[in-house]
Amino acid sequence: LKPDLVLLAGDVFDEDVSEPVECNTAAILGNIKTRFGVFAVTGNHEYYAGVEKAVSHLARANVTVLQDSVVRIADAFYLIGRKDLAAERLGNGRKSLDELLINVDRRLPLVLMDHQPFHLESAERCGIDLQLSGHTHNGQLFPLNLFYGKIYELPWGYMRKGNTHIVVSCGAGTWGPPVRTNSLPEVVQIRVTFKD
C-alpha cells in the first residue's frame, strides 16, 4: 500500500507475549515502511498479556505506542491515542478525552485511536475528525455477531456522527480460537484529505 502512516488499534497480542511470539511479531512489524511511522494503542488483550511487556515488545519493533498521549504528525494533524478501557480495571486508569485535548491546537485535524468503540458521542462532542477503533472482530464467531449490534453503536465498518468520521475494523487476526465464522480478516486503507 505504501502508506504514509500505519495505525494499530490495539490487541496486537492476544494473551501471549512469550519470546517466540514477540520475535515473530517484531520481525513482521519491523518490516513495515511508512513515511511518518507506525503507531499503536493498547487493547484489552495487551492488559491480559501484561501491558508493560506488550508495549516493550512493540517498541522493539519501532512501533510508537500512544497511551493517553498526543503526537503532532508532519505539522498537519494530531494523532491521539487512548489507553484501553481495561486500564480502568487492570491498570492505573486513563485520561478523559477532554484532558488529552487540553494543549491541542483545535485548528488542526484530530485523529483518535481508541480500541473499544464505546461512547462515540464523546469523540463527536470533542471535535474529533476521525476515530479509529477495533476490538469487536465483527462478532468473529456465531452467534456473537447477533449481539454486537446491540452492544456497540458501530460494531464494524464506517459511520459519520455529526462531523466525526468513525471506522471500526474487524482486525487482521482473531482472539481465542483462530477461527472466524462471521468476518474476514482485514487491513483497512483510509485515504484522508484535509481541507484548508
N, C-alpha and C positions, 0 to 999 in steps of 0.2 A: 504493500500500500504506500510505502514511502511517506509515513506520517510525520507531521510537524510535532506531534505530541502523542504519547501513549498514556492512557489513564486506566488504572486497575482499580475497580470499585469495590475491593475487599474480597475476602475468602480466597486469597491466592493459595493458602494452605487449607486442608480440611481439618484434621485433628492430629496430624503427624508432622512434626518438624525435625525428624530424625536426620542424621548427617547424609545418608544416601539420597533422601528426598530433597534436602536442601541443595546438595551438589547439582542434581539434575535441574532443579528449578533455577538456580543461579546461572547455570550454563545456558539454559533456554532464554531467560530474561536478559542475560548479559549480552546476547547477540542482537537484541532489538536496537536498531539505529533510528534515531529521530533527530529533528532539528533542535528541539527545545527540551528533550528529556523524557524520562519515564517516571510517572508519579503514581502513588497508590494511597489508599486509605485502608484502615483496618476494618475487617468484617468480624462478625461474631465468632467465626471459626478461628481467627487469629487469637482471640481471647481463650478459646477452648484449648488451643495448641500451646499456649504460652506466648503472650503478646510481645514480651521483650525479645524472646528468641526469634519469633517470626519477623519482627521488624529488623533485627540484626541480620538475618539471612537475606532479606530484601535489599538492605543497604549494601551487602556484599555483591549483589547483582546490579549495583548502580541504579537502584530504584529509590527515589526520594519518597519517603512515607510522610504524608501530612497528617498529623494528629492534632486536631484543633489548631490548625495553623493556616497561614495565608502566604502565598507567594505571588509576586508580580511577574508575569511572563512577557518577555520581549517588549516591555513598556507599553503593552497593548491591552492587557486584561488581567484580572486577578483569578487565581485558582485557589479555592477554599476547600480544605479537606477536614472533615469532621471525624472524630473518634466514633467508633460504632456505639450503638445504644448499649451493647454489652458492657461497656466501660462503666456504666452507672451501677451495674450489679457485680461485675467481676474485676473492675479496675478502680481507678480513682476519680470517676465521674467524667463528665465532658462539659465543655463550654456551650452556652447557648449561641445560636446564630447571631443574635444581636451583639454579643460580646466579641465574636470573631470579626465583626464588621466595623468595630469602633474606629480604627485608624485607616480604613479603606477609602480611597477616592472614588466616590459613587458615580463620577462621570465616566469611569471606565467600565466595560462589561464585567459581570461577575459570573464565574462558572463554579458550581458547587459539586463536590463529590461527597455523598452521604450514603453509606452502604445500604441501609434499610429504607425503603421508600415510604416512610411514615411522615405524617404532619407536613404534607406538601404545601399546605396553606402558609406555613412558616416561611418557606422559600419565596412564595409569591408576595407575602407581606413585606419581606426584607428586600425586595427588588432584585432577586436573583434572576439572571437572564437564562441560564441553562443549568439544570440539575441532572446529575448522572448517578444512577443507583444500580444495585444488583439484588442479591440476597434471595430472591424468590425462586429462581430457576424455572419460572413459569409453571410451578407445580411439580415438575420433574417426574413424579410418579402418580399414576391414577390411584385414588380419587382426589389427591391434594389439589389438583387444578380446579376442581369444582368449588373448593372453599376459598381459594386465594382471591377471587373476585369480590368476596365479602369482607376479607381482611384488609386488602390493600385497595386504595382508590385506583392505582395503576399497577397491576401485578406484572405487566410486561408490555413493552412497546413504547409508543410516543403519545404524549398529550400536551396540550397547552392549557395552562391555568393562569388566566389573566395575561400578563406579559411574560410569564415564565414558561420556558420550554422544558419538558421533563422527559428523560429517556431512561427506561428501566430495562437492563439487559438480562437475559436468562443465563448468561455466562457461557464460558467455554468448557467448563468441567461439570462435575457432579458433587453432591455431598453424600456421604454414606456409600451405598452400593453404586458402583459405576454403571448405572443403568438409567436411561431416560425413556419414558413412555409418552410424554406429553409435549416435549420440546426438543429442538435440535440445538447442539452447541453453536454459539455464535460469537463472532468478533464484530462489533458494531463500528462502522465507519461513519463519522459525522463530519460534514463539511459546514463550517461556520464562517459567515461573513458578517463583519461588524459595520454598522452604519457610522458615518462621521458624526 
